[in-house]
Amino acid sequence: MQGARVVVTGLGTVNALAHEAAGFAAALRAGACGLRTVEAREGEPGGRRVMAPIREFSWQDDLQRHRERLPEPVARARRVLRNAGESVRLSVAAAFQAIGSAGLLPAAAGSERVGILVAGSNLQQRDTWENTRRQAAGRAINPRYGLAFLDSGQVGCLGEIFALRGLGYSVGGASASGSLAIFQAWHWLRSGLLDACLVVGANSDLSPLELEAFELLGALGGAGWEDRPEQACRPFDRRHGGFLWGQGSGALLLERQEAAAARGAPLLGEILGAAVAMDGNHLPDSSAEGELRAMRGALAAAGLGPEAVDYVNAHATSTPLGDETECAALRSLFGARAGAVRVNATKGLTGHCLSAAGVVETVACLLQLEGGFLHPNRNLVEPIDPLLGFVGARAEPASPRVMLKNGFGFGGFNSSLLLAPAAA
């Protein structure tokens, strides 16, 4: 299907490595690790866990950075965020970075040609946990909970703060949510429904209940690494044992190339193709066949073959089945040239940002493209597949022409994006 070219003009993130894009780029290049051992909150089950927490973030201080350039959105954000949950506050912080760096406002305020997509579902589970405990103890629940437990509330908050009135909704697809939201925005823009779309990968604010459930599934890792947390997340390594939760949000501003050029917007990259393929399976089991269909679908949408790809940002959660399945799919896609395609895994540095992962990791792809490097594969000591071209323990200089970004999720969601430098 032919359509308009879609470019990225703004980006932002708050995660365990940094509170803004420039710091994130430096951390990626250094191969920094955000994993820490965190004690359970007083009165809560769970004990010590390895995760990648966001530290020392203040939403009030963050808004101060944007006050001079965007005074009216900042004023509205102060009102909206005063009683908002942590997931919403992080989404807004990443969105301010993306919109600010793109220079979209104030000219686009009130526009019906700018949309919003929020990636994620069941985003504020800690709110549910805490309000359930309050109710059980005979105390009043938080009155804002009636809005907070609806994921669509984040779309409304972003729309109000930035005065955007185009298409909008939330997109749920487990760990593939971020990539699915980018896929949807790409379609909206190519079809001409919008000129620009803000895509936000929202932080999944988990409670002890969800963490225990992931443990029972055998998906959550970290046990035995509490005294060495920076070594716990090991995508594609023989000692991988499960994913490590990483807190984080990410945001991208996507635009039709013609609209971006008309206003002289910065061009950070282009989305050449995107695809989604389902497995017909409600379980967490991954499928090499489904992953391969998604990757081939993204290439077909761009009119390219596998030989065009020179870098893959893998989904790579550090779970044995997930990593091994993705390796098999990549070998099938690239065949004899599998070793020539560079592969790295951002989750080894940030942890698994769950619903936000696809957006945070697309931000990582674009920062690597801008900086001319590929970040290291931390803790990849014994690769499970010696035929693939994994990046080593240090960053590599690189100028990829076509980047493949994978995102997979429980319930048979497979998604792939093709990214490239943006041509004027």
Summary of the structure (lengths in Angstrom):
residues: 424
radius of gyration: 20.1
end to end distance: 21.9
largest distance: 64.7
contacts: 1630
relative contact order: 0.18
helix: 40%
strand: 21%
